[in-house]
Amino acid sequence: MSAEAKPPLLSYSRAAFEALVVGFGGKPFHANIVRDSVLTKSLFDYEQMTALPKNVRARLAAEAPVFAGREVTRSSARDETTKLLIEFPRTNDKDATVETVHMPSLYSNPDAAEGDQEKGATLCVSTQVGCPVGCPFCASGQLGLSRNLEAHEILEQYVRGAALGKLGRSVVMGMGEPLLNYKNLSVALGVVHDEMGMGARKITVSTVGFPDRLRKLAPLRPRFQLAISLHSPDQDQRDVLVPAMKGVPIDDILAAGDDWFEKTGREITYEYVLLGRENDTEGHARRLGEKLRGRRCTVNLIPFNPVRESPFRRPDTADVDLFRGALERARVVATVRWSRGVESDAACGQLRIQKLENR
């Protein structure tokens, strides 16, 4: 944040914001009105908050902008997926743009009974500007890591996302590695839970593993579901596909997942991006099934979302079906998540790369 920039509303704790409003001549309940207006009603113009005294509205508008960032680009697809490119204040003159994606009914199940359907959209949230993990199939990591997002910058994505349509779920699997910015993420999720009303079962945090970090977090029973990006059952191949985890044994990651389930009682989801003719063979599926057999988990198969900057290809539908079938024969629960918004450059990181190329 530059020296001239005013701290945004979303950067204040409830107590600190209440003190600010009282200092502007308002009452404590006025602070609650403002936060409720922004966090649950998607009302971002102080002038429209007519329950506030006029002088308080004026001071807030001058001293506490709602957001720190600005919307640079909005990209929409035929399936109503909307991606936002948000630019936050630069640090050391480095780019600070991130992406967040609003996906209507991503988890809806057409076979579910009426009333059991997921209500609301799924929001995919970023935690870092860029990514240090460096997966070669992912656009986010192609330019490396610029910085961690602040807690209020993570929260801003939720608030902007909710303005696009009611949120039913959130997946923290946008740009960045969440466990490397966990302190700020946990602050943001605290507001999402307590003031925006999204329960722990509706939030999934995706990580590439980090067994030591997972073992430290598990006893705290953090309020989210855990997903671990695996991408291969074979150590040599995973070392290539997830460079930041090179040399970290897959078995150690799975053991940390078992520990997570034991401490929290919540099953792990193992994410597996299917890369055509790379890691999508029936042999890969059999070896993955052998590793996961008997574990309380689900495998989320994600057919690769084409990325202009990547040499990988999308798998054939028949190969996806064969892979899933092999896992099910191993008695491993498997789901398939076909990417949304493909024609709107929905693969994470693509809008940011385009912006940097066009500067």
RODO-2510 file (C-alpha; in nm, 4 decimals, decimal comma):
residues 359
     n   res          X          Y          Z
     1     m     0,0000     0,0000     0,0000
     2     s     0,1423     0,3400    -0,0962
     3     a     0,2004     0,6094     0,1634
     4     e    -0,0942     0,8085     0,0208
     5     a    -0,3426     0,5211     0,0133
     6     k    -0,6014     0,5031     0,2886
     7     p    -0,6455     0,1685     0,4677
     8     p    -0,9489    -0,0034     0,3126
     9     l    -1,2511    -0,0983     0,5192
    10     l    -1,1761    -0,4683     0,4696
    11     s    -0,8387    -0,4293     0,6417
    12     y    -1,0001    -0,3357     0,9755
    13     s    -1,1043    -0,5854     1,2394
    14     r    -1,4573    -0,5430     1,3698
    15     a    -1,3308    -0,3730     1,6867
    16     a    -1,0933    -0,1438     1,4997
    17     f    -1,3609    -0,0416     1,2515
    18     e    -1,6066     0,0284     1,5312
    19     a    -1,3490     0,2580     1,6928
    20     l    -1,2963     0,4342     1,3593
    21     v    -1,6683     0,4966     1,3111
    22     v    -1,7081     0,6254     1,6668
    23     g    -1,4130     0,8549     1,6048
    24     f    -1,5987     0,9934     1,3036
    25     g    -1,8959     1,0803     1,5255
    26     g    -2,0985     0,7644     1,4722
    27     k    -2,2298     0,4991     1,7089
    28     p    -2,0999     0,1429     1,7449
    29     f    -2,4086     0,0046     1,5714
    30     h    -2,3291     0,2198     1,2688
    31     a    -2,0118     0,0165     1,2186
    32     n    -2,2200    -0,3014     1,2175
    33     i    -2,4499    -0,1509     0,9543
    34     v    -2,1548    -0,0741     0,7292
    35     r    -1,9924    -0,4153     0,7594
    36     d    -2,3220    -0,5939     0,7062
    37     s    -2,3945    -0,3774     0,4011
    38     v    -2,0584    -0,4597     0,2435
    39     l    -2,0139    -0,8221     0,3482
    40     t    -2,3668    -0,9585     0,3049
    41     k    -2,5559    -0,7116     0,0852
    42     s    -2,2873    -0,6187    -0,1709
    43     l    -2,3461    -0,2504    -0,1116
    44     f    -2,0186    -0,0646    -0,1679
    45     d    -2,1257     0,3011    -0,1872
    46     y    -2,1356     0,4734     0,1509
    47     e    -2,3829     0,7302     0,0173
    48     q    -2,6378     0,4544    -0,0292
    49     m    -2,6081     0,3507     0,3366
    50     t    -2,8789     0,5945     0,4384
    51     a    -2,9091     0,4562     0,7927
    52     l    -2,5775     0,6328     0,8665
    53     p    -2,5525     1,0008     0,9564
    54     k    -2,4466     1,2090     0,6572
    55     n    -2,1262     1,3304     0,8231
    56     v    -2,0202     0,9706     0,9005
    57     r    -2,0828     0,8679     0,5397
    58     a    -1,8677     1,1537     0,4184
    59     r    -1,5789     1,0712     0,6534
    60     l    -1,5879     0,7035     0,5622
    61     a    -1,5877     0,7816     0,1907
    62     a    -1,2831     1,0039     0,2396
    63     e    -1,0898     0,7897     0,4870
    64     a    -1,1889     0,4233     0,4421
    65     p    -1,2396     0,3061     0,0837
    66     v    -1,4152    -0,0307     0,0735
    67     f    -1,1556    -0,1959    -0,1499
    68     a    -0,7787    -0,1799    -0,1911
    69     g    -0,7859    -0,3196    -0,5450
    70     r    -0,9531    -0,2346    -0,8726
    71     e    -1,1172    -0,4574    -1,1293
    72     v    -0,9003    -0,4565    -1,4411
    73     t    -1,0745    -0,7166    -1,6568
    74     r    -1,3956    -0,9161    -1,6440
    75     s    -1,4192    -1,2222    -1,8674
    76     s    -1,7401    -1,4222    -1,9056
    77     a    -1,8143    -1,7560    -2,0692
    78     r    -2,1284    -1,9100    -2,2192
    79     d    -2,1741    -2,1252    -1,9076
    80     e    -2,1962    -1,8032    -1,6991
    81     t    -1,8526    -1,8490    -1,5453
    82     t    -1,7045    -1,5058    -1,4713
    83     k    -1,3376    -1,4382    -1,4096
    84     l    -1,2157    -1,1156    -1,2523
    85     l    -0,8636    -0,9801    -1,2846
    86     i    -0,8046    -0,7584    -0,9810
    87     e    -0,5075    -0,5268    -0,9418
    88     f    -0,3824    -0,4549    -0,5902
    89     p    -0,1204    -0,1997    -0,4842
    90     r     0,2274    -0,2783    -0,6111
    91     t     0,5173    -0,3673    -0,3822
    92     n     0,8677    -0,2752    -0,5037
    93     d     0,7092    -0,1911    -0,8401
    94     k     0,6110    -0,5560    -0,8983
    95     d     0,2855    -0,6495    -1,0652
    96     a     0,0104    -0,7295    -0,8141
    97     t    -0,2768    -0,8641    -1,0219
    98     v    -0,4662    -1,1796    -0,9259
    99     e    -0,7604    -1,3750    -1,0582
   100     t    -1,0774    -1,4933    -0,8933
   101     v    -1,3455    -1,6997    -1,0670
   102     h    -1,7210    -1,7130    -1,0029
   103     m    -1,8664    -2,0453    -1,1243
   104     p    -2,2426    -2,0977    -1,1032
   105     s    -2,3475    -2,4423    -0,9801
   106     l    -2,0021    -2,5998    -1,0219
   107     y    -2,0871    -2,8775    -0,7783
   108     s    -2,4504    -2,9314    -0,8742
   109     n    -2,5453    -3,2939    -0,9219
   110     p    -2,8182    -3,3542    -1,1818
   111     d    -2,9007    -3,6879    -1,0174
   112     a    -2,9500    -3,5408    -0,6717
   113     a    -3,2958    -3,5323    -0,5180
   114     e    -3,4756    -3,2000    -0,5186
   115     g    -3,3570    -2,9983    -0,2213
   116     d    -3,0156    -3,1672    -0,2175
   117     q    -2,8750    -2,9547    -0,4976
   118     e    -2,5920    -2,7154    -0,4136
   119     k    -2,7307    -2,3649    -0,3753
   120     g    -2,5281    -2,0732    -0,5023
   121     a    -2,2086    -2,0414    -0,7023
   122     t    -1,8570    -2,1587    -0,6269
   123     l    -1,5862    -1,8945    -0,5943
   124     c    -1,2247    -1,9803    -0,6704
   125     v    -0,9899    -1,7581    -0,4684
   126     s    -0,6199    -1,6713    -0,4970
   127     t    -0,3790    -1,6335    -0,2038
   128     q    -0,0597    -1,5099    -0,3713
   129     v     0,0424    -1,2930    -0,6645
   130     g     0,1809    -1,5638    -0,8884
   131     c     0,2908    -1,8968    -0,7444
   132     p     0,6217    -2,0451    -0,6238
   133     v     0,5294    -2,4099    -0,6896
   134     g     0,6052    -2,3990    -1,0616
   135     c     0,3802    -2,6757    -1,1956
   136     p     0,4544    -2,6833    -1,5710
   137     f     0,0873    -2,7338    -1,6648
   138     c    -0,0301    -2,4280    -1,4689
   139     a    -0,0256    -2,0713    -1,6009
   140     s    -0,0164    -1,9240    -1,2492
   141     g     0,3392    -2,0298    -1,1767
   142     q     0,4951    -1,9419    -1,5107
   143     l     0,5995    -1,5976    -1,3899
   144     g     0,6991    -1,7071    -1,0396
   145     l     0,5931    -1,5476    -0,7114
   146     s     0,5658    -1,1698    -0,6643
   147     r     0,4249    -1,1560    -0,3101
   148     n     0,1710    -1,2881    -0,0635
   149     l    -0,1723    -1,1331    -0,0627
   150     e    -0,2765    -0,9461     0,2506
   151     a    -0,5730    -1,0821     0,4456
   152     h    -0,7967    -0,7988     0,3243
   153     e    -0,6944    -0,8667    -0,0374
   154     i    -0,8052    -1,2287    -0,0034
   155     l    -1,1280    -1,1137     0,1622
   156     e    -1,1866    -0,8614    -0,1165
   157     q    -1,2126    -1,1468    -0,3658
   158     y    -1,4947    -1,2998    -0,1613
   159     v    -1,6784    -0,9698    -0,1386
   160     r    -1,6441    -0,8987    -0,5108
   161     g    -1,7413    -1,2574    -0,5901
   162     a    -2,0560    -1,2418    -0,3781
   163     a    -2,1611    -0,9333    -0,5743
   164     l    -2,1657    -1,1484    -0,8909
   165     g    -2,4209    -1,3869    -0,7399
   166     k    -2,4937    -1,5785    -0,4209
   167     l    -2,2043    -1,7965    -0,3078
   168     g    -2,2646    -2,1545    -0,1998
   169     r    -1,9052    -2,2755    -0,1850
   170     s    -1,5481    -2,1555    -0,2036
   171     v    -1,2361    -2,3291    -0,3299
   172     v    -0,9017    -2,1745    -0,2365
   173     m    -0,7220    -2,3110    -0,5386
   174     g    -0,6594    -2,0044    -0,7507
   175     m    -0,3189    -1,8424    -0,7854
   176     g    -0,0647    -1,9321    -0,5173
   177     e     0,0008    -2,1997    -0,2544
   178     p    -0,2351    -2,1361     0,0414
   179     l    -0,0203    -2,2986     0,3110
   180     l     0,2649    -2,0579     0,2292
   181     n     0,0358    -1,7664     0,3153
   182     y    -0,1719    -1,9379     0,5795
   183     k    -0,1664    -1,6622     0,8428
   184     n    -0,3331    -1,4111     0,6110
   185     l    -0,5669    -1,6724     0,4667
   186     s    -0,6894    -1,7735     0,8120
   187     v    -0,7706    -1,4117     0,9012
   188     a    -0,9699    -1,3692     0,5801
   189     l    -1,1555    -1,6972     0,6275
   190     g    -1,2464    -1,5922     0,9807
   191     v    -1,4477    -1,3040     0,8337
   192     v    -1,5924    -1,5258     0,5619
   193     h    -1,7116    -1,7702     0,8284
   194     d    -1,8275    -1,5303     1,0968
   195     e    -1,9644    -1,2355     0,8993
   196     m    -2,0381    -1,3650     0,5495
   197     g    -2,1918    -1,6853     0,6853
   198     m    -2,0067    -1,9501     0,4845
   199     g    -1,9598    -2,2670     0,6903
   200     a    -1,6460    -2,4772     0,7167
   201     r    -1,7928    -2,7591     0,5064
   202     k    -1,8406    -2,5154     0,2195
   203     i    -1,4759    -2,4047     0,1974
   204     t    -1,2005    -2,6200     0,0493
   205     v    -0,8343    -2,5238     0,0699
   206     s    -0,6080    -2,6863    -0,1878
   207     t    -0,2369    -2,7444    -0,1270
   208     v     0,0458    -2,9438    -0,2835
   209     g     0,1164    -3,1148     0,0477
   210     f     0,3852    -2,9918     0,2925
   211     p     0,3525    -3,2780     0,5444
   212     d     0,5064    -3,0855     0,8360
   213     r     0,2686    -2,7916     0,7943
   214     l    -0,0328    -3,0218     0,7673
   215     r     0,0633    -3,2050     1,0860
   216     k     0,0903    -2,8745     1,2745
   217     l    -0,2462    -2,7534     1,1469
   218     a    -0,4472    -3,0722     1,1965
   219     p    -0,4718    -3,0547     1,5804
   220     l    -0,6113    -2,6998     1,5450
   221     r    -0,9054    -2,8354     1,3418
   222     p    -0,9137    -2,5379     1,1017
   223     r    -1,2536    -2,4568     0,9606
   224     f    -1,2195    -2,5835     0,6059
   225     q    -1,2072    -2,8999     0,3989
   226     l    -0,8638    -3,0058     0,2749
   227     a    -0,7649    -3,0975    -0,0802
   228     i    -0,4143    -3,2150    -0,1711
   229     s    -0,2932    -3,1847    -0,5288
   230     l    -0,1265    -3,5153    -0,6148
   231     h    -0,1213    -3,5387    -0,9980
   232     s     0,0732    -3,8660    -1,0143
   233     p     0,1207    -4,1866    -0,8144
   234     d     0,4818    -4,2093    -0,9347
   235     q     0,7532    -4,0223    -0,7433
   236     d     0,9692    -3,9326    -1,0443
   237     q     0,6760    -3,7938    -1,2386
   238     r     0,5350    -3,5974    -0,9447
   239     d     0,8780    -3,4412    -0,8879
   240     v     0,8511    -3,3032    -1,2430
   241     l     0,4854    -3,2008    -1,2260
   242     v     0,5141    -3,0371    -0,8810
   243     p     0,8717    -2,8990    -0,8707
   244     a     0,8426    -2,7312    -0,5308
   245     m     0,7802    -3,0736    -0,3742
   246     k     1,0690    -3,2508    -0,5451
   247     g     1,2105    -3,5147    -0,3128
   248     v     0,9135    -3,5074    -0,0732
   249     p     0,7911    -3,8699    -0,0723
   250     i     0,4347    -3,9215    -0,1853
   251     d     0,3918    -4,1686     0,0997
   252     d     0,4795    -3,8931     0,3513
   253     i     0,2120    -3,6690     0,2023
   254     l    -0,0462    -3,9482     0,2193
   255     a     0,0519    -4,0217     0,5811
   256     a     0,0002    -3,6533     0,6651
   257     g    -0,3425    -3,6822     0,5024
   258     d    -0,4216    -3,9811     0,7211
   259     d    -0,3167    -3,7776     1,0245
   260     w    -0,5438    -3,4930     0,9110
   261     f    -0,8405    -3,7296     0,8954
   262     e    -0,7583    -3,8749     1,2374
   263     k    -0,7293    -3,5316     1,4018
   264     t    -1,0165    -3,3524     1,2264
   265     g    -1,2567    -3,6296     1,1260
   266     r    -1,2728    -3,4794     0,7746
   267     e    -1,1904    -3,6838     0,4698
   268     i    -0,9208    -3,5651     0,2298
   269     t    -0,9823    -3,4915    -0,1355
   270     y    -0,6882    -3,5773    -0,3589
   271     e    -0,6849    -3,3652    -0,6733
   272     y    -0,5459    -3,5129    -0,9894
   273     v    -0,5101    -3,3057    -1,3076
   274     l    -0,5368    -3,5465    -1,5993
   275     l    -0,2819    -3,4591    -1,8688
   276     g    -0,3474    -3,6300    -2,1994
   277     r    -0,0966    -3,9107    -2,2663
   278     e     0,1112    -3,8104    -1,9630
   279     n    -0,0495    -3,9242    -1,6377
   280     d    -0,3893    -4,0464    -1,7561
   281     t    -0,3214    -4,4114    -1,8407
   282     e    -0,4965    -4,7056    -1,6824
   283     g    -0,1613    -4,8020    -1,5287
   284     h    -0,1420    -4,4665    -1,3517
   285     a    -0,4947    -4,5233    -1,2231
   286     r    -0,4110    -4,8730    -1,0929
   287     r    -0,1008    -4,7473    -0,9097
   288     l    -0,2959    -4,4565    -0,7630
   289     g    -0,5668    -4,6966    -0,6517
   290     e    -0,3080    -4,9143    -0,4790
   291     k    -0,1788    -4,6161    -0,2825
   292     l    -0,5225    -4,4930    -0,1799
   293     r    -0,7002    -4,8249    -0,1242
   294     g    -0,8449    -4,8355     0,2293
   295     r    -0,7941    -4,4630     0,2920
   296     r    -1,0927    -4,2390     0,3730
   297     c    -1,0655    -4,0046     0,0770
   298     t    -1,2047    -3,8976    -0,2577
   299     v    -1,0112    -3,8423    -0,5790
   300     n    -1,1187    -3,5369    -0,7776
   301     l    -1,0151    -3,5903    -1,1395
   302     i    -0,9656    -3,2650    -1,3296
   303     p    -0,9213    -3,2972    -1,7070
   304     f    -0,6551    -3,0449    -1,8051
   305     n    -0,7883    -2,7009    -1,8980
   306     p    -0,5919    -2,5964    -2,2095
   307     v    -0,3302    -2,3293    -2,1464
   308     r    -0,1711    -2,1471    -2,4378
   309     e     0,1648    -2,1392    -2,2643
   310     s     0,1685    -2,5130    -2,1792
   311     p     0,2800    -2,8135    -2,3907
   312     f     0,0181    -3,0419    -2,2325
   313     r    -0,3105    -3,1487    -2,3896
   314     r    -0,6616    -3,2214    -2,2660
   315     p    -0,7304    -3,5944    -2,2202
   316     d    -0,9866    -3,7796    -2,4273
   317     t    -1,3206    -3,8367    -2,2573
   318     a    -1,2797    -4,2119    -2,3017
   319     d    -0,9469    -4,2044    -2,1162
   320     v    -1,1041    -4,0069    -1,8335
   321     d    -1,3771    -4,2694    -1,8037
   322     l    -1,1206    -4,5528    -1,8041
   323     f    -0,9174    -4,3789    -1,5329
   324     r    -1,2204    -4,3273    -1,3136
   325     g    -1,3337    -4,6853    -1,3675
   326     a    -0,9949    -4,8237    -1,2632
   327     l    -1,0090    -4,6234    -0,9396
   328     e    -1,3599    -4,7409    -0,8655
   329     r    -1,2539    -5,1034    -0,9174
   330     a    -0,9900    -5,0355    -0,6507
   331     r    -1,2776    -4,9138    -0,4286
   332     v    -1,1550    -4,5564    -0,4365
   333     v    -1,4278    -4,2920    -0,4677
   334     a    -1,3617    -4,0738    -0,7717
   335     t    -1,5380    -3,7726    -0,9213
   336     v    -1,4679    -3,5819    -1,2426
   337     r    -1,4633    -3,2033    -1,2539
   338     w    -1,4649    -3,0713    -1,6076
   339     s    -1,3302    -2,7153    -1,6071
   340     r    -1,5732    -2,4297    -1,6461
   341     g    -1,5350    -2,1258    -1,8695
   342     v    -1,2741    -2,2751    -2,1029
   343     e    -1,3430    -2,0226    -2,3774
   344     s    -1,2970    -1,7312    -2,1329
   345     d    -0,9364    -1,8230    -2,0491
   346     a    -1,0506    -1,9723    -1,7201
   347     a    -0,7290    -2,1648    -1,6607
   348     c    -0,5791    -1,9887    -1,3620
   349     g    -0,3160    -1,7287    -1,4504
   350     q    -0,4035    -1,6750    -1,8173
   351     l    -0,5657    -1,3327    -1,7787
   352     r    -0,2718    -1,2123    -1,5716
   353     i    -0,0210    -1,3291    -1,8341
   354     q    -0,2189    -1,1546    -2,1075
   355     k    -0,2219    -0,8308    -1,9096
   356     l     0,1548    -0,8412    -1,8524
   357     e     0,2213    -0,9199    -2,2170
   358     n     0,0090    -0,6237    -2,3268
   359     r     0,1595    -0,3652    -2,0946
***
